[in-house]
């Protein structure tokens, strides 16, 4: 499929030879390729082609191909067919439900979640399609993060209204670090924060170091600081990582 010799299609999702493949067969031209050790099954677990919404599945496949082409990687690196089939079966329309889909981890959600959620919502809402309960959702809810505190919501809404972190700290009579923690909790919960260069100004790192940290967050996601700390060789303090993580969260929303 990477070489353009096979394509998937038809009612039962069978593979077909392309015109280029027939030309190679006629000329008996040798070809070679890399066989992955993890092969996809033709049926997606317990979900068959007759059960998931095939029109939505094709929309998601198209988006996956565009992302894969842009990144110059095979499509399965973005999401597997099994993952797309689950999306087209369960219709996840929230961050929590999408993360319950097999193959959607924290890093992949950070990179691609917003795009696929938008496509699913745009397809389902006009058709009055609702989410189906996912078996994994109950398992994941056992280790789900605690509810967002009322204080974090109040502080974050005030920030979005235009108050600076420093002013919020003074008004609340708490340290600036406490305000940063509230804002981080709010953003990591999936809420938007207004873009602000104020956090970048709080960092004492050189511009090149700041850029390296932000690139690490872009690569590894912002849910956990330890992978970023280790990626940067332990040379950046935790306080600096917290400040720049917040800048990343504010500036990386679609």
Backbone bond lengths (Angstrom), bond angles and torsions (degrees), N, CA, C in turn:
res aa  C-N    CA-C-N  psi(-1)  N-CA   C-N-CA  omega(-1)  CA-C   N-CA-C  phi
1 X - - - 1.457 - - 1.523 111.00 -
2 X 1.344 116.48 -36.17 1.463 119.71 177.43 1.528 111.62 -63.56
3 X 1.321 116.94 -31.03 1.458 120.53 -178.77 1.526 112.64 -90.65
4 X 1.338 116.32 1.68 1.459 119.64 178.30 1.515 113.69 77.35
5 X 1.333 118.06 24.61 1.465 121.75 -178.10 1.526 112.28 -99.46
6 X 1.328 116.69 -22.25 1.458 122.32 178.63 1.517 109.66 -127.45
7 X 1.314 116.21 149.21 1.463 120.70 173.77 1.522 108.11 -138.69
8 X 1.326 115.98 146.68 1.460 121.04 179.09 1.519 109.32 -95.75
9 X 1.304 117.10 138.74 1.458 119.46 179.49 1.512 110.59 178.02
10 X 1.310 115.04 -171.31 1.460 119.63 -179.44 1.510 112.13 84.91
11 X 1.308 116.26 170.47 1.458 122.23 -174.98 1.509 112.73 -60.16
12 X 1.333 118.26 -35.72 1.454 120.95 -175.40 1.531 112.52 -106.58
13 X 1.320 117.52 15.95 1.450 121.04 176.77 1.516 113.91 67.26
14 X 1.356 116.75 27.19 1.462 120.00 -179.44 1.520 110.73 -74.40
15 X 1.339 115.49 159.77 1.461 121.10 177.33 1.525 110.11 -87.63
16 X 1.338 115.08 145.84 1.467 120.93 179.32 1.518 109.36 -127.27
17 X 1.322 115.42 148.79 1.461 120.49 173.14 1.525 109.30 -76.81
18 X 1.337 115.21 139.72 1.460 119.53 177.32 1.534 109.53 -89.22
19 X 1.333 115.49 172.52 1.472 120.25 178.61 1.526 110.60 -60.03
20 X 1.330 116.18 -36.95 1.465 119.56 179.49 1.529 110.51 -65.89
21 X 1.325 117.32 -34.61 1.459 120.50 179.19 1.532 110.95 -65.03
22 X 1.342 116.90 -42.45 1.467 119.79 178.62 1.533 111.06 -63.02
23 X 1.338 115.99 -36.35 1.469 119.51 178.43 1.526 110.10 -64.11
24 X 1.338 117.34 -41.62 1.461 121.30 178.77 1.521 110.64 -65.99
25 X 1.335 117.20 -39.25 1.463 120.43 178.80 1.526 111.54 -64.91
26 X 1.329 115.60 -41.53 1.477 119.39 179.63 1.524 111.22 -63.34
27 X 1.322 115.63 -40.71 1.474 120.14 -177.51 1.522 112.88 -87.17
28 X 1.349 116.01 -3.28 1.466 121.40 -178.40 1.526 111.72 53.96
29 X 1.330 114.76 41.33 1.461 120.37 179.67 1.525 109.83 -79.87
30 X 1.334 117.90 128.13 1.480 119.05 179.01 1.530 110.83 -71.56
31 X 1.315 115.91 143.85 1.461 120.65 175.77 1.525 108.27 -130.48
32 X 1.316 116.78 159.95 1.466 121.16 178.52 1.520 108.39 -141.53
33 X 1.305 115.49 159.69 1.459 119.53 -179.87 1.513 110.13 -164.98
34 X 1.355 115.30 174.33 1.455 121.91 -179.82 1.517 108.91 -102.93
35 X 1.336 116.65 126.47 1.460 122.06 179.34 1.517 109.07 -96.09
36 X 1.332 116.68 116.88 1.465 120.71 179.28 1.516 110.19 -66.84
37 X 1.339 116.44 145.31 1.467 120.24 178.23 1.519 110.99 -73.49
38 X 1.344 118.16 -21.93 1.452 121.70 179.64 1.519 108.89 -105.09
39 X 1.313 115.99 102.65 1.461 120.22 -176.79 1.513 110.17 -92.84
40 X 1.313 115.54 142.39 1.459 120.83 175.40 1.530 109.35 -77.52
41 X 1.311 117.35 142.83 1.458 121.17 175.19 1.513 108.89 -85.57
42 X 1.342 118.67 147.02 1.457 120.32 -177.32 1.524 112.90 -63.73
43 X 1.348 118.25 -31.07 1.454 121.37 173.32 1.516 107.51 -105.42
44 X 1.320 117.86 143.26 1.452 122.37 -170.40 1.523 110.18 -90.76
45 X 1.352 115.80 82.01 1.448 119.14 -178.06 1.515 109.45 64.17
46 X 1.337 116.12 -125.72 1.455 121.02 179.16 1.524 112.13 -92.27
47 X 1.331 116.84 -1.71 1.459 120.66 -179.53 1.523 108.60 -95.79
48 X 1.313 117.50 117.90 1.453 121.24 179.69 1.519 110.03 -96.32
49 X 1.327 115.05 167.90 1.463 120.39 -178.70 1.519 111.67 -62.24
50 X 1.316 117.25 -24.41 1.462 119.97 -179.31 1.527 112.36 -78.42
51 X 1.342 117.01 -15.40 1.461 120.32 -174.01 1.520 113.40 -96.18
52 X 1.333 118.08 -39.31 1.467 118.43 -177.35 1.530 110.33 -83.49
53 X 1.313 115.71 159.53 1.465 122.26 -178.09 1.528 108.69 -75.72
54 X 1.324 115.85 106.60 1.457 119.88 -172.69 1.533 112.68 -69.84
55 X 1.328 117.07 -30.34 1.466 119.42 178.41 1.525 110.20 -66.64
56 X 1.340 116.66 -43.88 1.463 119.95 177.02 1.520 110.61 -65.89
57 X 1.328 116.41 -39.39 1.461 120.93 178.63 1.532 110.69 -56.99
58 X 1.336 117.70 -42.61 1.461 121.41 179.91 1.525 111.40 -68.25
59 X 1.322 117.21 -36.57 1.471 120.47 176.15 1.533 110.19 -62.12
60 X 1.323 116.19 -44.10 1.464 120.83 -179.96 1.525 111.02 -67.84
61 X 1.338 116.59 -37.02 1.475 119.99 177.34 1.520 111.20 -63.44
62 X 1.322 116.18 -39.89 1.466 120.16 179.36 1.522 110.75 -62.89
63 X 1.331 115.77 -44.32 1.468 119.78 177.99 1.521 110.50 -62.61
64 X 1.339 116.52 -42.21 1.463 120.63 179.35 1.524 111.06 -61.18
65 X 1.324 117.03 -42.16 1.470 120.46 179.95 1.524 111.36 -63.72
66 X 1.334 116.91 -40.99 1.462 120.13 179.47 1.529 110.63 -63.94
67 X 1.326 116.75 -41.44 1.458 120.39 177.99 1.528 111.14 -66.38
68 X 1.338 115.82 -40.83 1.469 120.02 -179.86 1.521 111.31 -66.52
69 X 1.325 116.71 -41.66 1.463 120.20 178.30 1.527 111.02 -63.16
70 X 1.330 115.99 -40.92 1.463 120.05 -179.38 1.531 111.24 -65.43
71 X 1.339 116.08 -36.22 1.460 120.75 -179.40 1.526 112.71 -89.78
72 X 1.354 116.29 -6.33 1.463 122.71 -178.79 1.534 111.35 57.75
73 X 1.331 114.87 48.82 1.467 121.38 177.07 1.525 108.41 -132.58
74 X 1.345 118.95 161.21 1.462 120.70 175.25 1.532 109.94 -64.53
75 X 1.335 117.88 149.36 1.470 120.39 -177.65 1.523 114.45 -56.03
76 X 1.350 117.99 -35.24 1.460 118.98 -176.23 1.523 112.39 -65.57
77 X 1.345 117.16 -17.95 1.462 120.06 176.71 1.530 110.02 -67.06
78 X 1.327 116.90 -31.23 1.466 120.63 176.90 1.528 108.87 -74.07
79 X 1.323 117.68 -66.43 1.459 124.03 174.28 1.525 107.97 -148.82
80 X 1.316 117.69 146.56 1.462 120.84 176.66 1.517 110.51 -77.21
81 X 1.333 116.24 165.08 1.461 120.62 174.81 1.536 110.64 -59.64
82 X 1.325 116.58 -36.35 1.465 120.27 179.26 1.524 110.72 -61.43
83 X 1.323 116.61 -40.91 1.467 120.64 179.25 1.523 110.68 -64.95
84 X 1.324 116.76 -44.49 1.468 120.04 179.15 1.527 110.94 -64.49
85 X 1.339 116.69 -37.50 1.466 120.10 178.95 1.523 110.98 -63.99
86 X 1.336 116.42 -39.04 1.471 119.28 177.11 1.529 110.67 -65.39
87 X 1.332 116.99 -40.08 1.464 119.83 176.92 1.526 110.52 -60.03
88 X 1.338 115.67 -41.59 1.469 120.51 -177.73 1.526 112.46 -77.75
89 X 1.314 116.93 -7.29 1.467 121.27 177.72 1.533 111.61 -101.66
90 X 1.348 116.36 -44.79 1.461 120.42 -175.31 1.531 113.48 -90.15
91 X 1.357 117.88 -16.72 1.465 122.42 -179.32 1.539 112.23 54.24
92 X 1.329 119.48 52.92 1.470 119.77 -179.42 1.536 110.80 -66.97
93 X 1.320 116.64 129.70 1.466 120.01 -177.64 1.525 112.84 -127.23
94 X 1.341 116.98 17.19 1.458 121.59 175.06 1.523 108.19 -137.34
95 X 1.326 115.79 162.73 1.461 120.08 179.08 1.528 110.71 -57.97
96 X 1.335 116.77 -44.98 1.465 120.62 -177.23 1.528 111.24 -62.56
97 X 1.329 116.54 -45.75 1.463 119.28 -176.71 1.528 111.50 -70.31
98 X 1.331 117.76 -35.20 1.467 119.06 178.02 1.522 110.58 -67.22
99 X 1.327 117.23 -37.97 1.466 120.14 178.22 1.525 111.81 -68.60
100 X 1.339 117.51 -16.26 1.465 120.59 176.55 1.518 112.19 -78.55
101 X 1.326 116.58 -14.12 1.464 120.82 -179.93 1.520 109.95 -73.07
102 X 1.315 115.92 136.69 1.459 121.34 178.80 1.525 111.00 -57.18
103 X 1.340 116.94 126.27 1.461 120.65 177.28 1.508 114.34 96.64
104 X 1.343 118.13 -2.64 1.464 121.02 178.30 1.522 108.09 -106.43
105 X 1.323 116.00 94.90 1.456 121.09 177.31 1.517 111.20 -94.00
106 X 1.317 115.65 -174.33 1.467 120.77 -177.56 1.522 110.95 -62.01
107 X 1.340 116.44 -47.23 1.469 119.78 -176.20 1.521 110.84 -65.61
108 X 1.321 117.40 -44.40 1.470 119.65 -179.34 1.523 111.03 -68.35
109 X 1.328 116.43 -33.74 1.464 117.51 176.28 1.523 110.26 -65.36
110 X 1.338 117.08 -41.44 1.467 121.01 178.32 1.530 110.75 -58.31
111 X 1.335 115.53 -40.61 1.467 119.69 -174.52 1.530 113.04 -80.84
112 X 1.339 116.13 -42.68 1.466 118.87 -168.84 1.535 114.32 -124.01
113 X 1.333 117.31 -9.66 1.459 120.12 -171.75 1.515 114.40 -56.13
114 X 1.329 116.79 -46.25 1.471 120.29 -175.82 1.527 111.20 -61.56
115 X 1.330 117.18 -39.91 1.472 120.78 -178.66 1.532 110.97 -65.17
116 X 1.338 116.67 -44.39 1.463 119.30 -176.89 1.527 111.28 -74.67
117 X 1.314 117.90 -33.97 1.462 120.13 175.02 1.532 110.58 -61.91
118 X 1.322 116.02 -41.95 1.471 119.66 179.72 1.525 110.67 -61.72
119 X 1.322 117.54 -44.63 1.466 120.99 -179.49 1.534 111.37 -64.03
120 X 1.328 116.23 -42.00 1.466 119.66 -179.28 1.526 110.41 -65.52
121 X 1.330 116.31 -44.05 1.475 119.46 179.53 1.526 110.96 -63.84
122 X 1.334 116.21 -43.44 1.470 119.67 -178.39 1.527 111.11 -64.09
123 X 1.321 116.82 -30.98 1.469 120.28 179.02 1.527 111.33 -79.81
124 X 1.330 117.33 -42.76 1.468 121.42 -171.17 1.521 113.61 -79.88
125 X 1.318 117.23 -40.65 1.461 119.06 -171.70 1.526 113.57 -61.89
126 X 1.341 120.49 -45.77 1.473 118.65 178.26 1.525 113.17 -65.41
127 X 1.338 116.65 -20.68 1.466 120.83 -177.41 1.527 111.96 -99.21
128 X 1.337 116.04 4.96 1.470 121.79 -179.85 1.521 112.32 57.28
129 X 1.325 115.89 35.53 1.461 121.05 176.01 1.523 108.84 -88.11
130 X 1.312 117.41 136.03 1.457 121.53 -179.39 1.523 110.06 -116.10
131 X 1.325 115.25 161.02 1.455 120.30 179.07 1.522 111.06 -61.70
132 X 1.338 114.51 144.65 1.465 120.29 171.08 1.529 108.09 -99.33
133 X 1.322 118.12 142.91 1.473 119.52 179.07 1.521 110.57 -63.23
134 X 1.305 115.49 137.30 1.466 121.49 -177.58 1.520 108.77 -106.92
135 X 1.330 116.21 135.91 1.457 120.43 -179.78 1.517 111.55 -58.56
136 X 1.338 116.77 -39.24 1.461 120.26 -177.28 1.514 112.07 -70.13
137 X 1.334 117.14 -21.27 1.463 119.55 -177.36 1.517 110.84 -62.51
138 X 1.344 116.93 -39.76 1.449 119.96 179.44 1.513 111.75 -67.67
139 X 1.352 116.16 -38.29 1.461 118.82 178.86 1.511 111.04 -67.12
140 X 1.332 116.52 -42.60 1.454 119.38 -177.90 1.520 111.66 -70.66
141 X 1.346 117.11 -28.53 1.453 119.43 -177.72 1.522 111.71 -66.41
142 X 1.347 116.88 -21.25 1.450 120.04 178.64 1.520 111.63 -66.46
143 X 1.326 116.73 -26.67 1.466 120.57 178.27 1.522 110.95 -114.47
144 X 1.341 115.78 21.82 1.465 119.05 -177.57 1.522 110.58 -68.59
145 X 1.336 116.43 155.00 1.454 120.97 178.98 1.520 110.12 -67.84
146 X 1.343 117.80 153.65 1.456 120.83 -179.56 1.522 111.26 -66.60
147 X 1.326 114.13 162.86 1.461 119.58 -179.46 1.527 110.31 -62.07
148 X 1.319 115.33 146.48 1.459 121.11 178.52 1.519 108.92 -67.32
149 X 1.340 116.61 132.79 1.463 120.29 -176.28 1.523 111.02 -72.90
150 X 1.326 114.84 152.04 1.467 120.36 177.84 1.515 110.71 -62.31
151 X 1.336 116.62 -34.31 1.469 120.54 179.51 1.526 111.02 -64.38
152 X 1.332 116.44 -42.92 1.466 120.17 179.09 1.524 110.89 -63.28
153 X 1.325 116.54 -39.40 1.460 120.17 178.72 1.528 110.66 -64.96
154 X 1.343 116.66 -46.14 1.467 120.84 -178.17 1.521 111.39 -62.01
155 X 1.332 116.52 -46.47 1.467 120.81 -179.97 1.528 110.74 -63.09
156 X 1.326 116.76 -43.33 1.464 120.83 -176.88 1.523 111.86 -68.61
157 X 1.313 116.62 -37.37 1.464 119.44 177.24 1.529 110.65 -66.66
158 X 1.334 116.22 -37.15 1.468 119.82 176.26 1.529 110.73 -65.93
159 X 1.325 116.37 -38.05 1.467 120.33 176.82 1.523 110.38 -63.79
160 X 1.319 116.87 -45.13 1.465 120.63 178.83 1.518 112.44 -63.79
161 X 1.336 116.09 -24.84 1.460 120.66 178.13 1.524 111.99 -78.56
162 X 1.347 117.63 -9.95 1.457 119.91 174.62 1.514 115.95 126.14
163 X 1.327 118.42 -7.76 1.460 119.19 -179.64 1.530 110.03 -75.17
164 X 1.319 115.66 145.10 1.462 120.44 178.28 1.523 109.58 -82.70
165 X 1.337 116.20 162.60 1.457 120.58 178.42 1.525 110.48 -62.85
166 X 1.327 116.94 -39.00 1.466 120.50 179.80 1.532 111.06 -63.57
167 X 1.328 117.08 -42.80 1.459 120.81 -179.71 1.525 110.94 -66.85
168 X 1.315 116.60 -38.14 1.462 120.73 178.19 1.528 111.04 -65.38
169 X 1.332 116.67 -37.23 1.464 120.45 178.00 1.520 110.63 -65.05
170 X 1.328 116.00 -42.12 1.462 120.06 179.66 1.522 111.33 -66.36
171 X 1.334 116.25 -42.97 1.466 120.44 -179.30 1.527 111.95 -65.57
172 X 1.319 116.12 -36.70 1.459 120.61 -176.80 1.520 112.60 -89.76
173 X 1.344 116.40 -8.47 1.466 122.25 -178.67 1.530 111.70 57.78
174 X 1.335 113.40 44.91 1.460 120.70 174.61 1.515 108.41 -129.04
175 X 1.315 117.33 171.32 1.462 120.61 -179.74 1.528 110.27 -75.49
176 X 1.340 117.61 153.41 1.469 120.18 175.61 1.526 112.31 -55.91
177 X 1.348 117.49 -33.03 1.465 120.21 179.57 1.524 111.56 -62.89
178 X 1.333 116.78 -34.40 1.460 120.30 178.41 1.525 110.77 -66.30
179 X 1.334 115.81 -40.77 1.469 120.13 177.07 1.517 110.25 -63.24
180 X 1.331 116.54 -42.46 1.464 120.05 178.75 1.524 110.80 -61.09
181 X 1.332 117.00 -37.87 1.459 120.62 179.36 1.521 110.86 -65.88
182 X 1.334 117.30 -42.67 1.463 120.51 177.14 1.531 110.95 -59.30
183 X 1.321 115.94 -46.86 1.467 120.59 -178.18 1.524 111.15 -64.60
184 X 1.328 116.68 -38.62 1.465 120.85 179.01 1.524 110.73 -64.96
185 X 1.331 116.72 -44.52 1.467 120.43 177.82 1.524 110.54 -58.30
186 X 1.310 115.55 -43.70 1.464 121.02 -178.57 1.526 110.62 -62.39
187 X 1.339 116.33 -45.11 1.472 120.57 -177.98 1.526 111.37 -69.68
188 X 1.338 117.40 -41.56 1.460 120.35 -178.98 1.521 111.59 -68.17
189 X 1.314 117.08 -18.80 1.452 120.79 176.72 1.527 111.86 -78.37
190 X 1.339 116.28 -1.94 1.461 120.33 177.02 1.512 114.31 101.96
191 X 1.349 117.67 7.80 1.456 121.11 -179.64 1.526 111.51 -93.66
192 X 1.316 116.46 153.34 1.457 121.76 -179.96 1.520 111.34 -84.23
193 X 1.329 115.88 141.23 1.455 122.76 169.49 1.520 107.61 -118.45
194 X 1.310 116.00 145.12 1.465 118.70 179.94 1.523 110.06 -65.16
195 X 1.306 116.16 147.86 1.457 120.72 177.70 1.520 109.80 -68.77
196 X 1.319 115.96 138.31 1.461 120.78 -179.04 1.516 109.42 -152.83
197 X 1.316 115.98 133.95 1.459 120.82 176.08 1.524 111.14 -83.87
198 X 1.347 115.73 -1.49 1.459 119.45 -178.30 1.510 113.29 -61.45
199 X 1.331 117.52 -36.24 1.462 119.94 -179.71 1.527 110.72 -69.02
200 X 1.312 116.18 -39.51 1.466 119.29 178.34 1.524 109.85 -62.73
201 X 1.340 116.86 -36.64 1.461 120.93 179.52 1.529 111.63 -67.28
202 X 1.338 116.81 -25.23 1.460 120.38 179.12 1.526 112.28 -74.37
203 X 1.322 117.14 -20.34 1.462 121.27 -178.75 1.526 110.48 -75.67
204 X 1.322 116.16 139.75 1.461 122.13 178.47 1.525 111.99 -100.21
205 X 1.308 117.35 6.72 1.461 120.47 178.98 1.519 111.07 -77.31
206 X 1.315 115.36 158.75 1.459 121.11 173.75 1.531 109.12 -70.96
207 X 1.337 117.90 153.39 1.469 120.37 -178.98 1.529 113.67 -51.82
208 X 1.333 116.88 -39.69 1.472 119.48 -179.53 1.526 110.68 -65.18
209 X 1.341 116.75 -38.26 1.456 119.97 178.22 1.528 110.79 -68.34
210 X 1.322 115.96 -41.63 1.461 119.96 177.25 1.520 110.96 -58.01
211 X 1.321 115.87 -44.51 1.458 120.33 179.97 1.527 110.89 -62.19
212 X 1.337 117.62 -40.20 1.465 120.95 179.42 1.527 110.75 -63.51
213 X 1.321 116.17 -40.91 1.463 120.24 178.83 1.526 110.68 -64.83
214 X 1.322 117.25 -45.96 1.467 121.20 -178.38 1.528 111.35 -65.12
215 X 1.331 116.69 -35.65 1.463 120.20 176.18 1.528 110.39 -65.73
216 X 1.335 116.53 -36.85 1.462 120.16 178.70 1.528 110.72 -66.02
217 X 1.338 117.29 -40.18 1.462 119.77 176.43 1.529 111.07 -64.89
218 X 1.326 115.73 -38.55 1.462 119.64 178.81 1.532 110.68 -63.65
219 X 1.302 115.84 -35.98 1.463 121.24 -177.67 1.533 111.95 -78.51
220 X 1.332 117.32 -42.05 1.466 121.78 -169.77 1.521 114.31 -105.84
221 X 1.328 117.21 -8.49 1.458 119.59 -176.46 1.516 110.82 87.08
222 X 1.332 115.70 169.40 1.466 120.87 -172.88 1.517 113.57 -113.89
223 X 1.332 118.48 3.52 1.454 119.99 -177.17 1.529 112.24 -65.20
224 X 1.324 116.54 -38.27 1.467 120.71 -177.10 1.524 109.65 -127.08
225 X 1.342 115.04 140.68 1.466 120.03 -178.64 1.532 112.32 -86.06
226 X 1.326 117.37 -28.57 1.465 119.34 -173.37 1.523 113.44 -59.42
227 X 1.361 119.62 -44.64 1.468 118.28 178.66 1.530 112.52 -59.72
228 X 1.324 117.22 -36.34 1.469 120.56 179.13 1.529 109.69 -70.75
229 X 1.334 116.19 -42.03 1.469 121.19 177.21 1.528 110.56 -56.05
230 X 1.332 115.76 -45.67 1.466 120.13 -178.64 1.519 111.60 -72.07
231 X 1.337 117.00 -36.21 1.466 120.85 178.16 1.522 111.15 -59.38
232 X 1.327 116.02 -33.93 1.468 121.60 -177.99 1.521 112.26 -94.25
233 X 1.319 116.47 14.76 1.461 120.87 174.78 1.513 114.55 70.46
234 X 1.324 117.76 20.19 1.462 120.56 179.06 1.517 114.02 68.91
235 X 1.327 117.20 18.04 1.471 120.64 -175.80 1.521 113.40 -90.58
236 X 1.324 117.20 -10.99 1.468 121.30 -178.76 1.529 108.25 -108.72
237 X 1.327 117.37 132.26 1.458 120.71 -177.36 1.525 110.92 -68.57
238 X 1.324 115.32 157.81 1.451 120.61 179.17 1.529 111.43 -63.30
239 X 1.333 116.65 -37.77 1.469 119.53 179.02 1.523 111.10 -61.71
240 X 1.321 116.59 -41.44 1.469 120.13 178.30 1.530 110.57 -65.64
241 X 1.322 116.10 -40.27 1.468 119.60 179.10 1.526 111.18 -62.50
242 X 1.330 116.71 -38.87 1.472 120.34 179.28 1.526 111.33 -64.40
243 X 1.342 116.04 -41.38 1.468 120.20 179.56 1.528 110.60 -64.79
244 X 1.324 116.64 -47.19 1.461 120.42 -176.15 1.525 111.93 -75.22
245 X 1.321 117.34 -26.27 1.464 118.97 172.97 1.524 109.89 -62.79
246 X 1.322 116.65 -41.11 1.455 120.01 179.88 1.523 111.26 -66.32
247 X 1.327 116.33 -38.62 1.466 119.33 175.74 1.528 109.68 -62.53
248 X 1.325 116.17 -42.21 1.483 120.50 178.72 1.527 110.84 -61.83
249 X 1.330 116.49 -44.50 1.476 120.20 -178.98 1.526 111.62 -63.49
250 X 1.336 116.51 -35.95 1.468 119.80 -179.62 1.523 111.82 -73.96
251 X 1.312 117.81 -32.01 1.462 120.45 -172.31 1.515 114.01 -99.48
252 X 1.348 117.53 -6.65 1.474 119.01 -175.41 1.512 113.18 -102.77
253 X 1.321 118.45 4.77 1.457 119.22 177.08 1.507 110.40 -70.81
254 X 1.375 118.47 141.30 1.455 121.76 -179.93 1.515 110.68 -67.75
